[in-house]
Amino acid sequence: IAEYSSKVSLTLQGGEKIDIFQSLGDFNTCVSQDMAYDISDLIKNEGKEASELVGSDWLAACIMKGKNYGLPTMKPVALTPMFVYRQDIADELKLDMSKIDSPEDITEILKKVKEAHPEMTPLAPVMQGQIGLHMCFPETDYLTDDYYKPVGVLRGGSLDVVDLYSSDDFKKMSNLARTWYNEGLVMKDAATTTSTSQECLASGNYFGFIASYSYPEKDTAASLEAQCGGHKLGAKMIGSAYLSTSDISALTWMIASTSDVPGAAMKFLNLTYTDEDIINLIIYGIEGRDYVKNSDGTVKYPDGQDAATVPYTAQLSCGTLGNFFKMYPMEGTNPESLKWELEQNKTAKTSPAMGFTFDASKLKTQYTAVQNVISQYLPGLLCGSVDPNTEIEKFVNALNDAGYQAILQEKQNQLNVWKSQK
C-alpha cells in the first residue's frame, strides 16, 4: 500500500491505461498533477445516484477551482487513533489496557511484553516508514495535503498555517519513537520495511500496532483478526477524532484524466455505491467459496479458512470502496455500531477550514523538493532510528532550503482568500 500512489502516478505518466484510482490521502497532488478527470458533469448523469447518496457537503470537499475531481467513499470518516494488540498476551500478563489513553501510556505496556516475551518485538510498523505516531498529533488539519508527508498544517482550531516539524509535539513524538527504538520495543527496520502491521501480527512475533479507525474498539479488533493470523485482538483508543477536508477527500475515487471511457468508469463507480451484490463481490469474493453468510447477516470465512487461504478476499479494503454501509458486516462486529459511527461523523471536532482545498499547482518544483526532504528524514524520526536531538534541526533546515516557507505562505494566502469568500 505504501507504493500505491507512486505506482498510479508512474503508470499514468508512462501512458498505460487506468480508468479509476483511489486518491489514498493524496487528493491534492492528484489534481495539481493533472491526473484526475473533471467529473462535474458525470456525477449529474452517470453518477447521479452515488452523488445524491454522498451529498453536497461531502462532494464540496472534492472541488478545486470550481471543478469536482472525486467521489468520496461513503463510510465512517471520523478516524480515531487506536492501539491494536494481542488480547491473549494482554490476558496472560494481566495488562490493564483500559488505562491507556495516549501514545506515551503504551511505553510501560511494551516494556512488560518485552520482559515476558524477549523473543517478540512489542510494536509493529503499520506500513513502510510509519509506526502510527503520525496519526496521533491532536487536532491537526493537513490542509488537503499528503497525510503521510504533510507540508504546512493547522493546529488546535487556529487558521494560522504552521510548520509541524518545528513544533513541540513533533519533538515529543520523535523522542518517544527514539525511546522505543533504543529499548528494543519497536521493529528496528520500521523505517524501511515493506511489511504491514497485519503481516507482522500474523507471524506471531509482534504484540500490537498503532493505527486510526472509524469504528468502535471491539468492532475494529474483530474486523482485523482474520488478517492478523486469527489471533484474538483488542483495541484501545489513544486519542480523539478530528475532521477536516482531508478526512473526506483522502479516500476519494477519481477517474484518470487519460481514460478513454470516463462515462463507463463513472457508471461502474456508481454501482459500488448503490449495488449490494457488486460491492460485496469486490470486497469478499464469491459466496460459499470465499465467504459464508451467517443467519444474523454477518459473514465469515469458510470453516478451516482465513484471509490468507481463501482464493480471494479484499476485506482489508472494506473502508476504501464505494458505500461501506452496503457491505456485509464481518462476524464479531455489532450491527448497532453503524449508529455509533454515524454519530461520530456528526459529533467529532471539526477543523475551521472544513471545505478548503489547497491548490499546489504553482509550487510543483518546491513541492517535489520538499517532499523529497520529508521522505529522507521523516521515516527515521517517527520510527526512532535516528536521533531527534540532531536530526530535527537538519530536517527543518533542509526543508527551508527546498522552498518550504514559500509553500506555507501560499497555503496561508489561499486560506485567507477562502475565509474571506466564505
Backbone torsions as a table, in degrees:
resi	resn	phi	psi	omega
1	ILE	NA	-28.4	-179.1
2	ALA	-64.8	-22.0	-176.4
3	GLU	-99.8	-1.9	-171.1
4	TYR	-57.9	-54.5	-174.6
5	SER	-60.7	-43.7	-179.4
6	SER	-66.8	-36.0	179.0
7	LYS	-66.4	-40.6	177.9
8	VAL	-61.8	-46.6	-178.9
9	SER	-60.9	-46.8	-178.7
10	LEU	-66.2	-37.4	179.4
11	THR	-63.7	-44.3	179.2
12	LEU	-66.9	-40.3	178.5
13	GLN	-63.5	-31.9	-179.0
14	GLY	-82.0	-0.2	176.6
15	GLY	87.0	3.0	177.4
16	GLU	-74.6	158.0	-173.2
17	LYS	-94.7	122.0	168.2
18	ILE	-128.0	131.6	178.9
19	ASP	-91.7	-44.6	178.7
20	ILE	-131.8	151.3	176.5
21	PHE	-151.9	164.5	-177.5
22	GLN	-99.6	132.9	-179.4
23	SER	-64.8	-33.9	174.8
24	LEU	47.2	53.5	176.2
25	GLY	84.3	3.6	-174.2
26	ASP	-128.1	34.5	-177.9
27	PHE	-53.7	-47.0	-175.9
28	ASN	-58.1	-47.6	-178.9
29	THR	-66.6	-39.6	179.7
30	CYS	-58.7	-39.6	179.9
31	VAL	-74.0	-47.3	-175.3
32	SER	-66.2	-24.6	178.6
33	GLN	-95.6	14.0	175.6
34	ASP	59.2	33.9	178.3
35	MET	-85.5	-21.2	-169.9
36	ALA	-108.8	144.5	179.3
37	TYR	-85.9	142.0	174.9
38	ASP	-73.2	110.6	-175.2
39	ILE	-101.6	17.6	-176.5
40	SER	-53.3	-42.6	-180.0
41	ASP	-81.3	-35.7	-177.3
42	LEU	-62.3	-38.0	-177.5
43	ILE	-72.1	-15.6	176.6
44	LYS	-82.8	-17.8	-175.7
45	ASN	-120.5	-83.8	-177.9
46	GLU	-62.6	-25.4	-178.2
47	GLY	-111.5	21.0	-172.8
48	LYS	-57.9	-47.5	-177.2
49	GLU	-64.3	-43.9	-178.8
50	ALA	-65.5	-42.6	-178.3
51	SER	-65.7	-34.8	177.3
52	GLU	-68.5	-36.7	177.3
53	LEU	-65.8	-43.6	-178.4
54	VAL	-67.4	-43.0	178.1
55	GLY	92.7	155.0	-174.0
56	SER	-66.2	-33.2	-178.7
57	ASP	-63.5	-43.7	179.7
58	TRP	-73.6	-37.2	178.0
59	LEU	-62.0	-31.7	-179.7
60	ALA	-62.1	-26.1	179.3
61	ALA	-72.4	-10.5	-178.0
62	CYS	-112.0	20.4	-179.9
63	ILE	-105.5	132.5	174.2
64	MET	-135.3	129.7	-177.7
65	LYS	53.3	37.9	175.7
66	GLY	80.8	1.8	-178.8
67	LYS	-114.8	143.3	179.0
68	ASN	-94.2	126.5	-176.9
69	TYR	-115.5	3.5	-177.4
70	GLY	-161.5	161.5	176.2
71	LEU	-119.1	106.7	-174.7
72	PRO	-68.3	144.1	176.3
73	THR	-60.5	134.5	179.3
74	MET	-90.1	100.6	-172.9
75	LYS	-158.9	171.5	169.6
76	PRO	-64.3	124.4	-173.7
77	VAL	-110.5	-10.4	-177.7
78	ALA	-78.1	89.2	-176.2
79	LEU	-76.4	132.9	179.0
80	THR	-121.6	127.0	178.0
81	PRO	-64.5	135.4	-178.8
82	MET	-135.7	153.8	169.3
83	PHE	-102.2	116.1	179.2
84	VAL	-100.6	132.6	-170.0
85	TYR	-146.2	164.2	176.1
86	ARG	-73.9	111.8	-178.3
87	GLN	-65.6	-33.7	-178.8
88	ASP	-65.0	-38.4	178.0
89	ILE	-69.4	-42.0	178.7
90	ALA	-60.5	-41.2	178.5
91	ASP	-67.3	-43.3	-179.8
92	GLU	-57.7	-42.4	-176.3
93	LEU	-93.0	2.9	-179.6
94	LYS	53.6	47.0	179.5
95	LEU	-81.2	130.6	178.8
96	ASP	-89.5	90.5	-175.6
97	MET	-74.6	-14.5	-179.1
98	SER	-66.8	-19.4	-177.2
99	LYS	-87.7	-0.9	179.8
100	ILE	-85.6	116.9	-179.5
101	ASP	-127.3	-3.4	-177.4
102	SER	-153.1	164.6	176.6
103	PRO	-57.8	-36.9	-179.4
104	GLU	-61.4	-33.7	-178.7
105	ASP	-66.3	-19.4	-177.2
106	ILE	-73.2	-24.4	-172.4
107	THR	-53.9	-50.8	-177.4
108	GLU	-64.4	-34.6	176.7
109	ILE	-62.4	-47.0	-180.0
110	LEU	-61.7	-37.8	178.9
111	LYS	-64.3	-41.8	-179.4
112	LYS	-65.6	-38.6	177.6
113	VAL	-65.3	-43.7	-179.5
114	LYS	-62.4	-39.7	-179.3
115	GLU	-66.7	-42.5	-177.8
116	ALA	-78.9	-29.9	-178.0
117	HIS	-131.7	74.8	-177.9
118	PRO	-61.8	-18.5	179.0
119	GLU	-77.1	-12.8	-178.3
120	MET	-99.6	152.7	167.3
121	THR	-99.7	118.5	-173.0
122	PRO	-60.2	-43.1	-173.2
123	LEU	-115.1	128.2	178.0
124	ALA	-98.0	152.1	172.3
125	PRO	-69.8	153.1	177.1
126	VAL	-86.5	-30.7	175.0
127	MET	-165.7	177.9	-176.0
128	GLN	-57.2	125.0	176.8
129	GLY	76.7	10.8	-176.8
130	GLN	-139.6	129.2	172.1
131	ILE	-112.4	17.0	173.4
132	GLY	96.4	-11.9	-176.7
133	LEU	-68.1	-25.0	178.4
134	HIS	-65.2	-17.0	179.6
135	MET	-88.4	-3.1	-170.0
136	CYS	-106.5	9.3	175.6
137	PHE	-76.1	120.9	-174.0
138	PRO	-71.5	143.9	173.3
139	GLU	43.1	59.1	-178.7
140	THR	-118.7	126.0	176.8
141	ASP	-106.1	118.1	-176.9
142	TYR	-83.0	4.6	173.3
143	LEU	54.5	51.7	177.1
144	THR	56.5	26.5	-179.4
145	ASP	-94.6	179.5	175.7
146	ASP	-63.0	116.5	-177.6
147	TYR	-57.6	-33.2	-176.4
148	TYR	-88.7	-17.3	179.9
149	LYS	-139.6	61.9	-173.0
150	PRO	-66.0	144.7	176.9
151	VAL	-123.5	99.3	-179.7
152	GLY	79.3	121.5	-174.1
153	VAL	-136.1	169.5	167.2
154	LEU	-105.7	145.7	179.7
155	ARG	-130.1	139.2	169.6
156	GLY	60.0	32.2	176.2
157	GLY	85.0	2.2	178.7
158	SER	-83.4	156.1	174.8
159	LEU	-104.3	20.7	176.3
160	ASP	-97.5	121.0	179.2
161	VAL	-71.4	129.8	-176.7
162	VAL	-131.0	164.5	177.2
163	ASP	-89.3	109.7	-179.9
164	LEU	-61.8	-35.8	-169.6
165	TYR	-75.9	-13.3	174.8
166	SER	-98.1	1.0	-174.8
167	SER	-79.3	158.6	176.2
168	ASP	-64.8	-34.5	179.3
169	ASP	-63.1	-40.3	179.3
170	PHE	-66.2	-41.3	177.7
171	LYS	-62.3	-40.7	-179.7
172	LYS	-63.9	-44.4	179.8
173	MET	-64.8	-41.6	-179.4
174	SER	-65.6	-39.3	177.8
175	ASN	-67.4	-36.1	177.2
176	LEU	-64.6	-44.7	178.1
177	ALA	-61.1	-39.5	179.8
178	ARG	-64.9	-39.5	177.5
179	THR	-61.7	-46.8	179.6
180	TRP	-61.4	-40.8	-179.0
181	TYR	-64.9	-48.8	-176.9
182	ASN	-64.4	-29.4	-177.9
183	GLU	-95.1	8.5	175.7
184	GLY	70.9	27.6	-176.1
185	LEU	-94.8	-7.7	-178.0
186	VAL	-135.7	154.1	178.7
187	MET	-53.5	128.6	-177.9
188	LYS	-65.3	-30.2	-177.4
189	ASP	-97.8	21.1	-175.0
190	ALA	-58.1	-31.9	-177.2
191	ALA	-70.2	-20.4	-174.5
192	THR	-125.4	-16.4	-176.0
193	THR	-64.0	151.9	174.1
194	THR	-102.4	3.7	178.6
195	SER	-71.2	141.5	177.3
196	THR	-94.5	165.9	179.5
197	SER	-59.8	-40.1	-179.4
198	GLN	-64.6	-41.9	178.2
199	GLU	-63.3	-39.8	-179.4
200	CYS	-64.9	-47.2	-179.8
201	LEU	-66.7	-34.7	178.7
202	ALA	-63.6	-27.5	-179.9
203	SER	-70.0	-19.0	-178.8
204	GLY	85.1	2.7	-175.0
205	ASN	-102.9	5.5	-176.8
206	TYR	-133.6	155.3	-177.2
207	PHE	-97.3	-42.7	-175.9
208	GLY	-165.4	-178.6	178.5
209	PHE	-154.8	164.2	179.0
210	ILE	-110.0	129.9	175.8
211	ALA	-156.2	170.8	-179.4
212	SER	-110.1	137.8	-178.7
213	TYR	-139.3	159.1	-178.4
214	SER	-112.7	24.8	179.8
215	TYR	-121.0	161.0	175.4
216	PRO	-60.2	160.1	-174.7
217	GLU	-55.5	-49.6	-176.3
218	LYS	-64.0	-40.9	179.8
219	ASP	-67.0	-39.3	178.1
220	THR	-58.7	-49.2	-179.4
221	ALA	-61.7	-45.5	-177.5
222	ALA	-63.7	-38.3	-176.7
223	SER	-70.9	-20.8	-177.0
224	LEU	-95.7	-13.1	-172.0
225	GLU	-60.4	-40.5	-177.6
226	ALA	-64.1	-34.5	179.8
227	GLN	-80.2	-13.3	-176.1
228	CYS	-107.1	35.9	174.9
229	GLY	76.9	12.9	180.0
230	GLY	81.0	3.2	177.8
231	HIS	-64.0	140.1	173.3
232	LYS	-68.0	126.7	-175.2
233	LEU	-115.8	157.4	169.5
234	GLY	-125.7	163.4	177.6
235	ALA	-143.4	141.6	-180.0
236	LYS	-136.3	126.9	177.5
237	MET	-66.2	135.6	179.5
238	ILE	-125.0	22.9	178.5
239	GLY	-175.4	-169.2	-178.5
240	SER	-123.0	153.6	177.5
241	ALA	-72.4	148.5	178.2
242	TYR	-147.1	120.2	-173.8
243	LEU	-98.0	135.7	173.8
244	SER	-140.5	176.2	178.1
245	THR	-53.9	-39.7	-177.3
246	SER	-61.7	-31.7	-178.5
247	ASP	-66.1	-24.6	177.3
248	ILE	-93.0	-46.6	-176.7
249	SER	-78.4	-15.6	-177.2
250	ALA	-62.2	-35.5	178.1
251	LEU	-111.9	76.9	-174.8
252	THR	-121.1	135.2	174.2
253	TRP	-87.8	129.5	-176.3
254	MET	-122.7	148.4	173.8
255	ILE	-98.2	130.8	-176.1
256	ALA	-63.1	139.2	179.6
257	SER	-63.0	-20.0	-178.7
258	THR	-95.0	1.2	-177.1
259	SER	-62.6	137.3	175.9
260	ASP	-83.3	-16.5	-173.8
261	VAL	-132.9	59.0	-177.2
262	PRO	-60.1	-34.1	178.8
263	GLY	-64.5	-43.8	178.0
264	ALA	-66.5	-37.6	178.4
265	ALA	-61.4	-41.9	178.8
266	MET	-67.7	-37.2	176.5
267	LYS	-59.9	-41.7	178.2
268	PHE	-64.8	-46.8	178.5
269	LEU	-58.1	-40.5	179.4
270	ASN	-57.5	-38.8	179.0
271	LEU	-63.8	-34.3	-178.2
272	THR	-71.0	-12.7	176.1
273	TYR	-99.5	-19.4	-169.8
274	THR	-121.1	-22.3	-172.5
275	ASP	-107.7	110.1	-177.5
276	GLU	-60.2	-40.4	-178.6
277	ASP	-64.8	-42.1	-177.3
278	ILE	-64.2	-50.1	-173.9
279	ILE	-68.5	-35.7	179.1
280	ASN	-75.2	-28.4	172.1
281	LEU	-62.5	-45.0	-177.6
282	ILE	-68.5	-39.2	-177.0
283	ILE	-79.2	-46.8	-171.1
284	TYR	-106.8	-19.8	-178.4
285	GLY	95.4	-143.3	-173.8
286	ILE	-99.1	126.2	-179.8
287	GLU	-61.1	137.0	-179.5
288	GLY	91.6	-30.2	178.1
289	ARG	-101.6	-49.1	-176.6
290	ASP	-100.1	-22.3	178.5
291	TYR	-157.9	162.2	175.2
292	VAL	-131.5	150.0	179.4
293	LYS	-91.4	141.7	172.3
294	ASN	-95.2	166.2	-177.1
295	SER	-65.3	-23.9	-178.6
296	ASP	-88.7	5.8	178.2
297	GLY	94.1	-9.5	175.9
298	THR	-80.7	168.0	178.8
299	VAL	-127.7	160.7	177.9
300	LYS	-149.1	170.4	174.9
301	TYR	-77.3	151.3	178.7
302	PRO	-57.9	154.6	-179.2
303	ASP	-53.7	132.9	179.5
304	GLY	81.1	0.4	-179.1
305	GLN	-116.1	159.7	172.7
306	ASP	-145.9	-171.6	-175.2
307	ALA	-61.6	-26.7	-177.0
308	ALA	-85.2	-15.9	-173.2
309	THR	-114.0	-19.7	177.6
310	VAL	-67.9	151.5	-178.8
311	PRO	-58.7	-32.7	-178.2
312	TYR	-152.0	137.4	164.8
313	THR	-160.8	144.9	171.1
314	ALA	-127.6	30.8	-174.1
315	GLN	-59.1	-30.5	179.7
316	LEU	-65.1	-19.8	-179.6
317	SER	-94.7	15.8	-172.8
318	CYS	-60.7	-24.5	-178.5
319	GLY	-96.6	9.2	-176.8
320	THR	-114.7	-6.9	-170.9
321	LEU	-118.7	126.2	168.9
322	GLY	50.4	-129.0	-173.9
323	ASN	-103.7	102.1	-179.1
324	PHE	-57.8	-32.5	-173.9
325	PHE	-75.8	-4.9	172.5
326	LYS	-99.6	-0.4	179.7
327	MET	-84.4	144.9	174.8
328	TYR	-66.5	134.0	177.0
329	PRO	-73.4	144.9	178.0
330	MET	-72.1	148.5	175.6
331	GLU	-54.8	136.9	-179.0
332	GLY	99.4	-16.2	176.0
333	THR	-91.6	155.7	-177.2
334	ASN	-100.2	115.7	179.7
335	PRO	-54.3	-27.3	179.2
336	GLU	-68.3	-15.3	-179.0
337	SER	-65.3	-22.9	178.6
338	LEU	-58.1	-36.0	177.7
339	LYS	-64.1	-41.7	178.5
340	TRP	-62.1	-42.3	-177.5
341	GLU	-65.6	-42.0	178.0
342	LEU	-65.2	-37.3	177.9
343	GLU	-65.6	-38.8	177.0
344	GLN	-59.9	-42.0	178.1
345	ASN	-57.4	-34.9	-176.4
346	LYS	-84.2	-32.5	-169.3
347	THR	-105.5	-11.2	-179.7
348	ALA	-62.2	148.1	175.6
349	LYS	-57.2	141.9	-175.0
350	THR	-123.2	137.8	178.4
351	SER	-63.5	143.8	176.1
352	PRO	-68.2	-11.1	179.3
353	ALA	-101.5	21.2	178.1
354	MET	-57.5	125.8	-178.7
355	GLY	100.9	-12.2	178.1
356	PHE	-81.1	133.3	175.4
357	THR	-125.1	124.9	-177.8
358	PHE	-82.0	136.6	177.2
359	ASP	-104.0	110.0	-176.0
360	ALA	-97.6	10.9	-172.1
361	SER	-62.8	-27.4	180.0
362	LYS	-78.5	-10.2	-171.2
363	LEU	-124.6	34.1	-176.4
364	LYS	-60.3	-40.9	-178.9
365	THR	-64.6	-48.5	179.6
366	GLN	-63.3	-39.8	-178.8
367	TYR	-62.9	-43.0	179.0
368	THR	-61.3	-44.7	-179.1
369	ALA	-66.1	-43.6	-178.9
370	VAL	-67.0	-42.9	179.5
371	GLN	-63.0	-35.1	176.6
372	ASN	-64.4	-39.7	177.8
373	VAL	-65.4	-44.3	179.0
374	ILE	-60.4	-43.1	179.1
375	SER	-62.2	-30.2	-179.6
376	GLN	-75.3	-40.6	-171.6
377	TYR	-101.4	-39.0	-168.8
378	LEU	-61.9	-45.1	-179.4
379	PRO	-57.7	-42.8	180.0
380	GLY	-65.3	-38.5	-178.7
381	LEU	-71.3	-43.0	-176.7
382	LEU	-90.1	1.6	171.4
383	CYS	-112.0	-3.3	173.1
384	GLY	85.7	3.6	-174.4
385	SER	-83.8	-5.0	173.4
386	VAL	-128.7	160.3	-176.0
387	ASP	-84.5	114.5	-179.4
388	PRO	-63.8	-24.6	-178.8
389	ASN	-63.9	-25.0	178.3
390	THR	-111.6	-32.4	-170.4
391	GLU	-84.7	-27.7	-179.8
392	ILE	-63.0	-42.7	179.4
393	GLU	-62.3	-43.3	177.3
394	LYS	-62.3	-40.6	180.0
395	PHE	-59.8	-52.2	-177.6
396	VAL	-64.0	-40.5	178.3
397	ASN	-63.0	-42.0	179.6
398	ALA	-66.0	-37.0	176.6
399	LEU	-61.3	-47.9	-178.6
400	ASN	-63.7	-37.9	177.5
401	ASP	-64.9	-27.2	-177.0
402	ALA	-86.9	-3.8	178.7
403	GLY	104.8	21.3	-176.2
404	TYR	-59.6	-44.6	-176.5
405	GLN	-64.6	-32.3	178.3
406	ALA	-65.6	-36.7	178.4
407	ILE	-68.1	-45.3	179.1
408	LEU	-58.8	-41.9	-178.4
409	GLN	-67.6	-40.3	179.3
410	GLU	-66.3	-38.2	176.1
411	LYS	-61.1	-43.1	-179.8
412	GLN	-64.6	-41.1	-179.8
413	ASN	-61.6	-47.4	-179.6
414	GLN	-66.4	-36.7	179.1
415	LEU	-65.5	-39.2	178.9
416	ASN	-63.6	-41.3	178.5
417	VAL	-65.0	-45.2	179.0
418	TRP	-58.4	-43.2	-179.0
419	LYS	-64.4	-42.6	-177.6
420	SER	-67.0	-35.5	179.9
421	GLN	-74.2	-32.7	-179.5
422	LYS	-71.3	NA	NA
